[in-house]
Amino acid sequence: MELGKPLIVLEFRLDLEEYLETVRAKESRSRKLTRIILMTLGSMLVAILLGVPFVIRDVPGIVAAFLLGVLPLAVLMVILPWYYKPDRFFRSYYRKFVFNNCRYEFAEEGIRVSSDSAESKFLWKAFTNYVDTETQLVLTCGMVQYILPKRAIEPGKLQQLTELIGNKIPPRVR
């Protein structure tokens, strides 16, 4: 498959913060809302548990059973959603990961992506959408995202690249 003469050529190495920015943007609102709801309910349960011994003094067996049964649940509902954040998970997972030096060649017919170990060619119709943020352009091809940090693109080329991508790929609706 021949893509034609490259119009724009980019070479860069992605860093962890740029990758995590894409992960943060990709996290669904429902997941964020679920975490907030669980933390709120867990905090309310902890407050109730702390108040129960002052209200029920005559029945220590019920209080002990209540504390042993509900306290772990309340702690899990507060601690677990706070701890499980994609940032924390991916940062620890990819802390030692080294992103390869990449070369992107943008042509009229598509994109050639190459690194030290692989090379791929994509027609523009392979990309379903793109996102243009303050710091990066993210092209989506199926379940794979190609992150283009704007720091690696010269200002003149950035305008040209944004126009090319905008003409070839529909933007993602947020």
C-alpha positions as CSV (number, residue, x, y, z in Angstrom):
1,M,0.0,0.0,0.0
2,E,1.5,3.3,-1.1
3,L,0.5,6.4,0.8
4,G,2.3,8.9,-1.3
5,K,4.8,11.6,-0.5
6,P,4.8,12.5,3.2
7,L,3.4,16.0,3.8
8,I,4.4,16.2,7.5
9,V,7.0,14.1,9.4
10,L,7.1,13.9,13.2
11,E,9.6,12.2,15.4
12,F,9.2,12.1,19.2
13,R,9.2,9.9,22.3
14,L,6.0,9.9,24.3
15,D,6.4,10.4,28.1
16,L,4.4,8.9,30.9
17,E,2.5,12.2,31.8
18,E,1.3,12.6,28.2
19,Y,0.0,9.0,28.2
20,L,-1.7,9.5,31.6
21,E,-3.4,12.6,30.3
22,T,-5.0,10.5,27.6
23,V,-6.0,7.9,30.2
24,R,-7.6,10.6,32.4
25,A,-9.6,12.0,29.4
26,K,-10.7,8.5,28.4
27,E,-12.1,7.7,31.9
28,S,-15.9,7.7,31.6
29,R,-18.0,10.1,33.7
30,S,-20.0,7.2,35.0
31,R,-16.9,5.7,36.5
32,K,-16.0,9.0,38.2
33,L,-19.5,9.4,39.5
34,T,-19.6,5.8,40.8
35,R,-16.4,6.4,42.7
36,I,-17.8,9.6,44.3
37,I,-21.1,7.9,45.2
38,L,-19.3,5.0,46.8
39,M,-17.0,7.3,48.8
40,T,-20.0,9.4,50.0
41,L,-21.9,6.3,51.1
42,G,-18.9,4.8,52.8
43,S,-18.3,8.1,54.7
44,M,-21.9,8.1,55.8
45,L,-21.6,4.5,57.0
46,V,-18.4,5.3,58.9
47,A,-20.2,8.3,60.6
48,I,-23.1,6.0,61.5
49,L,-20.8,3.4,62.9
50,L,-19.0,5.9,65.1
51,G,-22.4,7.1,66.4
52,V,-24.0,3.7,67.1
53,P,-22.1,2.9,70.4
54,F,-23.4,6.2,71.9
55,V,-27.0,5.5,71.0
56,I,-27.2,1.8,71.8
57,R,-25.5,1.1,75.2
58,D,-27.7,-1.7,76.5
59,V,-27.1,-4.2,73.7
60,P,-23.4,-4.8,73.2
61,G,-23.8,-8.0,71.2
62,I,-25.8,-6.2,68.5
63,V,-23.3,-3.4,68.4
64,A,-20.4,-5.8,68.1
65,A,-22.1,-7.7,65.3
66,F,-23.0,-4.4,63.6
67,L,-19.5,-3.1,63.9
68,L,-18.0,-6.3,62.6
69,G,-20.4,-6.6,59.7
70,V,-20.7,-3.1,58.5
71,L,-17.4,-1.5,59.4
72,P,-15.4,-3.5,56.8
73,L,-17.9,-2.7,54.2
74,A,-17.8,1.0,55.0
75,V,-14.0,1.0,55.0
76,L,-14.0,-0.7,51.6
77,M,-16.5,1.8,50.2
78,V,-14.3,4.7,51.3
79,I,-10.7,3.3,50.8
80,L,-11.2,1.3,47.6
81,P,-12.8,3.9,45.4
82,W,-10.2,6.5,46.6
83,Y,-7.4,4.1,45.9
84,Y,-8.5,2.9,42.5
85,K,-7.9,5.7,40.2
86,P,-6.6,5.1,36.6
87,D,-3.8,7.6,37.2
88,R,-2.5,5.6,40.2
89,F,-2.9,2.3,38.6
90,F,-1.3,3.2,35.2
91,R,1.4,5.3,36.8
92,S,2.6,2.3,38.9
93,Y,2.2,-0.1,36.0
94,Y,4.0,2.0,33.5
95,R,6.6,3.6,35.8
96,K,9.4,1.4,34.4
97,F,8.0,1.3,30.9
98,V,10.0,3.1,28.2
99,F,8.0,4.4,25.3
100,N,9.8,3.9,21.9
101,N,11.0,6.7,19.7
102,C,8.2,7.1,17.1
103,R,8.1,8.5,13.6
104,Y,4.8,9.6,12.0
105,E,4.6,10.4,8.3
106,F,1.4,12.1,7.3
107,A,0.5,11.8,3.6
108,E,-2.6,12.6,1.6
109,E,-3.7,9.0,1.6
110,G,-2.9,8.0,5.2
111,I,-0.3,7.7,7.9
112,R,2.8,5.6,8.3
113,V,3.8,4.9,12.0
114,S,7.2,3.4,12.6
115,S,9.4,2.7,15.6
116,D,12.5,0.8,16.3
117,S,10.6,-2.5,16.3
118,A,7.6,-2.1,14.0
119,E,6.0,-0.2,11.1
120,S,2.4,0.2,10.2
121,K,0.5,2.0,7.4
122,F,-3.0,3.3,7.8
123,L,-5.4,4.8,5.4
124,W,-7.4,7.7,6.7
125,K,-10.6,5.7,6.7
126,A,-9.1,3.4,9.4
127,F,-9.4,6.2,12.0
128,T,-12.8,6.5,13.5
129,N,-12.3,9.9,15.2
130,Y,-9.8,12.3,16.8
131,V,-9.5,14.6,19.8
132,D,-7.7,17.9,19.8
133,T,-6.8,19.1,23.3
134,E,-4.5,21.8,24.6
135,T,-1.5,19.6,24.7
136,Q,-2.1,16.8,22.3
137,L,-3.9,15.3,19.3
138,V,-5.2,11.8,19.8
139,L,-6.2,9.7,16.8
140,T,-8.4,6.7,17.4
141,C,-8.2,3.6,15.3
142,G,-10.5,0.9,16.7
143,M,-9.3,0.3,20.3
144,V,-5.9,1.8,19.7
145,Q,-5.1,5.5,20.2
146,Y,-2.2,7.3,18.7
147,I,-1.1,10.2,20.8
148,L,0.6,13.1,19.2
149,P,2.0,15.6,21.7
150,K,1.8,19.2,20.5
151,R,5.2,19.9,22.1
152,A,6.8,17.7,19.3
153,I,5.1,19.7,16.5
154,E,6.4,23.0,15.1
155,P,3.7,25.7,15.2
156,G,3.6,26.0,11.4
157,K,3.3,22.3,11.0
158,L,0.7,22.1,13.8
159,Q,-1.8,24.3,11.9
160,Q,-1.2,22.3,8.7
161,L,-1.5,18.9,10.6
162,T,-4.7,20.0,12.4
163,E,-6.3,21.0,9.1
164,L,-5.2,17.8,7.4
165,I,-6.6,15.6,10.2
166,G,-9.8,17.7,10.5
167,N,-10.4,17.2,6.8
168,K,-9.8,13.4,6.9
169,I,-11.2,12.3,10.2
170,P,-14.4,13.3,12.0
171,P,-13.8,14.8,15.5
172,R,-15.1,12.9,18.6
173,V,-18.2,14.4,20.2
174,R,-17.8,14.8,23.9
